[in-house]
Each structure stands twice: as structure tokens, then as C-alpha cells.
Amino acid sequence: LVELNFKPSEALVVGDMPVDIEMAHNAGVRAVGVSYGNATREELTMAKADAVIDNISELTTAIDGI
């Protein structure tokens, strides 16, 4: 973020593991979990993803909702 001169509020992490969600939140960034990767929807929800999607086509709707 620093190198690219972005604020955390201008960034989003899309990840498929709880560690991705944790990393995003530790950086002050919103996080969307994808249920079609390595972790389940439940695991991503327990990791406190801001949203969880089942298909990449749902990403813009998820972003608008968080």
C-alpha cells in the first residue's frame, strides 16, 4: 500500500483462506473470501471476512455491500 501510495480504505483483499482475511484486517484493509478455493464458507465467515462470495461474478456486488 505504501509503495503504491494507496490508503487501506482504497484496497481490497480477495482470498480463499482465513489467513488471507486475517492479513487484510491486520493491514486495515477490507477482505472478501471466496468459497470456491481452499477454505469453506464457514471458515471464511469465522475469520470475519467482510463478505464471502461463491463466484467471482459476485465480487462487485459484494464490494458495494461492504
N, C-alpha and C positions, 0 to 999 in steps of 0.2 A: 504494500500500500504506500509506504513512504517513497520507495523508489519510483513508483508510477504517479506519485502525487495525488492519491485518492484518499478521501476520508472513509472511515469504516462504514458510514451510512450510505456511501455510494457503491459499496461492494456487496457481493453475494457469493456464498459458497454453496455449490451443489455437490453433495456427497452421498455415498452409499454405505457408510459405516458410522457408528456412533462417535468414533474418534474424529471424524471429519466435522461433525456437529460441534463437538467439544472445542476443537481447534478454532472453528469460526467464532464461537461465542467468546473464547479467550481473547480473540483479536477484536472483539466488539462488532463483529460482522453478522448479518442475518444468515441463516442456514436453511436450505431446503434439502430434505432427504429424499432419495429415490428408492422406492421399494423393489425395484427390479434388479438391484445389484446384490451385494454380499449380505446385507442385513435385512431383517424383516421390518415391516411397517411398525410393528410393536416395539422393536428395539430402537428404531429411529425416533419414535414418539417418546419413549422413555428417556432418550438422550436429549429431549426437549428441542427437537427440530422445530423451526418456526412454521414449517409446512412439510407435508410428506406427499409426494406425487407417485403415481403408478405408471406414468408415461411422460416422456419429455414434452409432448404437446400440451401438457397441463402446466408447464412452467410459468408462462406469462400470467395465467390466472392466479397461480399461487403467489407470484410476486406482487400482484395487485392486492392480494388479500392480507399481506403482512406489512 
